[in-house]
Each structure stands twice: as structure tokens, then as C-alpha cells.
């Protein structure tokens, strides 16, 4: 049996497959938005903490983590 034959879905299951695909699309988009918002928040908090000399060792990694989250959300 080939991969194409294994992937074919019987017509009776198409409504369930369509709902499942719509649900996964919504969750993917929501996850990216949440990731971007958290990334921006971590970046802002990291920069604010890094502005104080004492908090720089903690603020810089938090800002970098926020930047990485934002990059992950965009790509």
C-alpha cells in the first residue's frame, strides 16, 4: 500500500476531518499570537530590568528569551 492510498479519507469522514483541520488551524494561529505577545512582554521586562545595573545579569537573558520567542512566532 502506498502513502497516497493510506492518506485517502472515506467521504463519510470528511465533515470530521474538515472540523479537525479548522480546529488545528485556529490553535496554530492562537499559539503564534500568544507566543508573540509573550515575546514582546519578556523583551520589555528584560530591557526594564537590564536598565538597572544590578538587574542586568537577569534582564539581558530575559530580553534574549523574549526575542527568541518573537522570532519563533514570526517564522
RAZIUR-V430762 format. One line per field, one symbol per residue. phi: phi as a letter, one per 20 degrees, with the letter a starting at -180 (. if undefined). psi: psi as a letter, one per 30 degrees, with the letter a starting at -180 (. if undefined). A space follows every 10 residues. Layout:
# RAZIUR-V430762
phi=???
psi=???
This chain:
# RAZIUR-V430762
phi=.effffefdf ffegffffff ffffffffff ffffffffff ffffffffff feffegfeff ffffffffff fffed
psi=kleeeffkkk fffeeeeeee eeeeeeeeee eeeeeeeeee eeeeeeeeef fkeegefeee eeeeeeeeee eeee.
